[in-house]
Amino acid sequence: MDLSGNMTRQVEQDLPVDNDDSHIGNVGRLVEDMELKMRNLLQEVYFGKAKDVVGDLRSVGSLSDGARDRETQRELIGSMRR
């Protein structure tokens, strides 16, 4: 299974610049906004992929098969303790 990948996003916006401090604030706001958008997108993709994987791995055996397997396991553990 491979969950690797990459993501690139770009944004351009015209903002007023009065001095160096306002420029730093504008850049910081742009970075934080893009970080939030990318994190949300990544979270959607990751959890969607995880849901698909769990769905593929989900057991399709009946409940009685599971109960029988647990009983066999108990018997084996009990015989090892003797």
Buried (B, 14 or more C-beta within 10 A) or exposed (E): EEEEEEEEEEEEEEEEEEEEEEEEEBEEEBEEEEEEEEEEEEEEEEEEBEEEEEEEEEEEEEEEEEEEEEEEEEEEEEEEEE
